[in-house]
Amino acid sequence: MTVKVLIKWKPGDAVKARAAAAAFSEHRFHQRLPVKYKFSIYASDPAAGQRYIPARGINMSKSGALVETEEPIRVGSLVYVKARDLALMGSASVRHCNAKGSKFRIGLHFPSPLTRCL
């Protein structure tokens, strides 16, 4: 016995389906927007102790950011982040660190929203 399934599309359904697929492929809760702000990252290193790493923001959302640095940060590290121009600070975890030319692109996740700083 063969069962035929008919799917009836209404105008606009294809657009909604593509949008849903794109959102699913992003795996993000908040949309990231391009930024050009400077970030200060403070990371603890077992061998070197506390280190300061200047970073350039590439994109950012409420729950994370992609930054570019001149040195890598170990995936899984907990870091402290300051974005002076945005007057924001808080903690983040390093989700990925990929070399891009002579620089490193680092994905940061903010477990809780960044807070305002003076």
C-alpha positions in Angstrom: 0.0 0.0 0.0 1.4 3.4 -1.0 0.5 6.5 0.9 0.7 9.9 -0.9 1.2 13.0 1.1 0.2 16.3 -0.4 1.7 19.4 0.9 -0.1 22.6 0.1 2.0 25.7 0.2 0.5 29.1 0.6 2.2 32.3 -0.6 5.0 33.2 1.8 5.5 29.7 3.2 8.8 29.2 1.3 10.1 32.4 2.7 9.2 31.3 6.2 10.8 27.9 5.7 14.1 29.5 4.5 14.1 31.9 7.5 13.5 29.0 9.9 16.2 27.0 8.3 18.7 29.9 8.5 17.8 30.5 12.1 18.3 26.9 12.9 21.7 26.8 11.1 22.9 29.8 13.1 22.3 28.0 16.5 22.1 31.4 18.2 19.4 32.9 20.4 20.3 36.5 19.5 21.2 38.0 16.2 24.8 39.2 16.0 25.5 42.7 14.7 28.8 44.0 13.3 30.8 46.1 15.7 34.1 48.0 15.4 34.8 48.5 19.1 37.9 47.7 21.0 37.7 45.1 23.8 40.0 44.4 26.7 40.2 40.7 27.6 41.8 39.5 30.8 42.6 35.8 30.9 44.2 33.6 33.6 47.0 31.5 32.3 48.4 28.7 34.6 51.9 29.3 33.4 51.9 33.1 32.9 49.3 34.2 35.4 46.9 37.0 34.6 47.3 38.4 31.1 45.8 41.4 29.2 44.9 40.8 25.6 43.6 43.7 23.4 41.0 42.7 20.9 39.0 44.2 18.0 35.3 43.4 17.9 33.9 41.8 14.7 30.3 41.1 15.8 28.3 41.0 19.0 25.0 40.0 20.5 23.5 40.0 24.0 24.9 36.5 24.5 28.3 36.6 22.8 30.9 38.2 20.6 33.4 37.4 17.9 36.7 39.2 18.5 40.1 39.3 16.8 43.4 39.2 18.8 47.1 38.8 18.1 47.4 35.9 20.5 45.3 32.8 21.1 43.2 32.0 24.1 42.6 28.4 25.1 39.1 27.1 24.3 37.1 26.6 27.6 38.9 29.5 29.3 36.9 31.9 31.5 37.9 35.4 30.7 36.8 38.9 31.9 35.8 41.3 29.1 35.6 45.1 29.0 34.2 47.1 26.1 35.1 50.6 27.2 33.3 52.5 24.3 30.1 50.5 25.0 30.6 50.9 28.8 30.1 47.2 29.2 32.0 44.6 31.2 31.5 41.0 32.4 32.6 37.4 32.2 32.8 35.2 29.1 33.8 31.7 28.1 35.9 31.0 25.1 33.9 28.8 22.7 36.4 28.7 19.8 39.8 30.1 18.8 40.8 29.9 15.1 43.8 31.3 13.3 43.1 33.7 10.5 46.3 34.9 8.9 48.5 36.2 11.7 45.6 36.9 14.0 43.1 34.8 16.0 39.3 34.9 15.8 37.9 34.1 19.2 34.2 33.3 19.9 33.0 34.4 23.3 29.9 33.4 25.1 28.4 35.6 27.9 26.7 33.3 30.4 25.0 36.3 31.8 24.4 39.8 30.2 27.3 42.2 30.4 26.8 45.0 32.9 27.3 48.7 32.6 30.5 50.2 33.9 31.6 53.7 34.5 
